[in-house]
Amino acid sequence: MSKDDKLPLSNPERADNSEESVKCPSCGMMIGLGYEDEAMIMCPVCEEQIPTDEVNTFYASNEDY
């Protein structure tokens, strides 16, 4: 692969099984956003309300390993 074929750091290549997730600032649980477009989500572990517009989203694997 040549240097010209690489994606920029702002748009890295993702795995096929990656999903949009946020990390709970209290307990660290990764919460998948799925296809919902909500302003607030609730952590299923510690039940903290997390505003989705104030946290960084990650594209992480949905495999548990």
BABAKE-410279 format. One record per residue: x, y, z of N, C-alpha, C in turn. Coordinates in pm, 1 decimal. Atoms other than C-alpha are relative to their C-alpha. Example, Ala and Ser with C-alpha at 12.3 -4.5 7.8 and 13.67 -1.06 7.14 Angstrom:
2
      nxx      nyy      nzz     caxx     cayy     cazz      cxx      cyy      czz
     89.0   -119.0      0.0   1230.0   -450.0    780.0     90.0    120.0      0.0
    -82.0   -119.0     -6.0   1367.0   -106.0    714.0    -77.0    109.0     73.0
END
This chain:
65
      nxx      nyy      nzz     caxx     cayy     cazz      cxx      cyy      czz
     84.5   -116.4      0.0      0.0      0.0      0.0     89.5    123.2      0.0
    -81.1   -121.1      6.8    145.4    333.8    -95.0    -48.5    101.9    102.3
     32.9   -103.5    -97.7    144.2    640.5    126.5   -125.1     77.7    -42.2
    116.2    -73.4     50.0   -121.9    802.0    -94.7   -131.6    -73.4     24.4
    121.3     79.0    -19.7   -368.8    517.5    -27.5    -51.0      3.8    143.6
     40.1     -2.2   -140.3   -384.7    580.3    349.7   -106.2    107.3     24.2
    102.0    -95.9    -38.9   -682.5    753.5    504.5     60.2    102.0     96.1
    -51.2    -98.3    -96.0   -621.5   1076.0    699.4    -35.3    -41.5    143.3
     24.1     36.1   -139.6   -607.8   1050.2   1079.5   -140.0     36.7     45.5
    133.8    -41.3    -39.3   -941.4   1230.1   1107.4   -107.8    -96.7    -49.5
     95.7     95.5     53.7  -1112.2    951.4    909.3     68.6   -136.1    -16.4
    -71.1    127.0     11.2   -936.2    622.5    994.4    -91.0   -111.9    -48.8
     75.1    116.5     43.4  -1042.1    290.2    847.4    -51.5    -74.6    121.9
     60.8     67.7   -113.5  -1280.6    104.7   1079.6    -26.3   -145.5    -34.3
     34.6    140.6     17.3  -1353.3   -260.9   1132.7   -143.7    -12.7    -48.2
    135.7     22.3     50.5  -1663.8   -407.7    970.9   -103.1     -7.3    112.0
     94.7     17.5   -110.1  -1820.5   -479.2   1309.7      3.5    115.1     99.3
     -6.1   -113.1    -92.7  -1761.1   -136.0   1461.7   -135.0     68.4      9.3
    124.4    -72.4    -20.9  -2049.3     57.2   1610.0     30.6    126.9     78.6
    -19.1   -128.0    -67.5  -2083.1    412.0   1738.7    -32.9    -16.8    148.2
     14.3     17.6   -144.1  -2036.2    415.0   2116.0     48.5    122.8     74.0
    -51.7   -101.8    -91.3  -1980.8    652.2   2405.4     43.5    -71.1    127.5
    -49.6     56.6   -124.5  -1794.3    586.6   2728.8    -60.4     77.1    116.7
     59.5    -63.2   -117.0  -1972.2    655.9   3057.1    110.9     65.8     81.9
   -105.0    -67.5    -76.4  -1769.0    918.0   3247.4      8.8    -47.3    144.8
     -1.1     45.6   -139.1  -1862.1    760.2   3584.2     59.6   -139.2     16.9
    -42.8    138.9    -21.4  -1813.0    385.7   3547.5     87.8    -55.2   -112.1
    -85.0     45.7    109.3  -1634.7    350.3   3211.2    -65.6    -98.5    -94.8
     72.9     92.8     87.1  -1899.5    130.2   3047.5    -12.0     58.1   -140.0
     18.7    -42.0    138.2  -1902.9    149.4   2666.6   -145.4    -27.5    -37.9
    142.2      8.3     31.4  -2260.1    217.3   2551.2    -17.3     22.9   -149.5
     26.2    -12.2    142.7  -2357.7    154.7   2190.2   -117.2     91.8    -25.8
    108.0    -93.9     30.5  -2566.1    432.9   2039.8   -100.6    -58.8    -97.2
     91.4     60.5     95.2  -2715.7    220.6   1765.5    -49.2    101.7   -101.0
     57.8    -90.5     98.4  -2949.8    403.7   1531.2    -84.2    108.5     64.5
     79.6    -99.3    -70.0  -3111.8    619.1   1797.4     69.7    135.5     -5.2
    -53.3   -135.8      2.9  -3067.3    995.0   1781.3    -57.0     75.1    119.7
     50.0    -58.5   -123.1  -3123.9   1093.1   2142.6     98.7    102.0     53.9
    -85.9   -101.5    -60.8  -2989.0   1397.9   2326.2     60.7    -50.8    129.8
    -47.5     57.2   -126.3  -2952.5   1202.5   2653.9    -18.0   -150.8     -3.3
     13.6    144.3    -16.7  -2883.8    835.4   2718.0     29.4    -33.2    145.4
    -23.1     41.7   -137.6  -2878.0    644.1   3045.3     92.4   -120.9      0.3
    -91.8    111.7    -13.9  -2591.7    415.2   3143.9    -73.4   -116.9     64.7
     70.7    114.4    -57.3  -2728.7     63.5   3207.7     64.8    -53.0    128.4
    -68.7     49.6   -119.5  -2471.6      1.3   3485.0    -21.8     92.5    119.1
      8.4    -92.9   -113.0  -2464.9    315.1   3703.5   -119.3     94.8     -8.4
    121.3    -78.3     22.3  -2781.0    481.4   3562.7     24.1    151.5     -3.3
    -27.5   -143.0     16.1  -2608.7    816.5   3504.5    -53.1     47.6   -134.2
     47.5    -62.0    123.4  -2764.0   1045.5   3244.4    119.7     60.3    -73.4
   -114.4    -45.0     78.0  -2511.5   1117.0   2966.6    -50.7     78.3   -120.4
     39.1    -77.8    118.5  -2565.4   1401.5   2715.9     88.6    -39.8   -118.6
    -77.5     49.4    113.9  -2459.9   1267.8   2375.3     70.9    110.8    -76.4
    -66.2   -108.1     72.5  -2366.9   1611.6   2242.1    124.8     51.0     72.4
   -114.9    -46.3    -77.1  -2104.8   1667.9   2517.8    111.4   -103.6     11.4
   -101.6    105.0    -11.0  -1914.4   1337.2   2495.1     52.0    -35.8   -138.9
    -58.0     45.6    125.8  -1682.3   1203.0   2227.1    -57.0   -136.5    -35.3
     47.6    130.0     45.0  -1815.3    916.1   2019.1    118.3    -79.1    -53.8
   -103.3     91.1     46.7  -1598.9    615.2   1938.3    -64.4   -100.7    -93.3
     45.7    110.1     84.6  -1631.8    352.0   1670.6     79.6   -121.6     43.7
    -67.0    114.1    -59.6  -1546.7     35.5   1861.7    -64.6   -128.5    -48.0
     49.5    131.4     35.0  -1585.2   -332.1   1790.2   -110.1    -40.1     95.6
    108.0     47.0    -86.4  -1901.0   -490.6   1921.9     26.9   -141.9     47.9
    -39.6    131.8    -48.6  -1714.2   -816.4   1996.6     51.5     14.6    142.7
    -41.2     -7.3   -140.3  -1650.9   -888.5   2364.9    131.7    -72.2     24.6
   -132.5     56.0    -28.2  -1281.7   -975.8   2349.8    102.7    107.1     -7.0
END
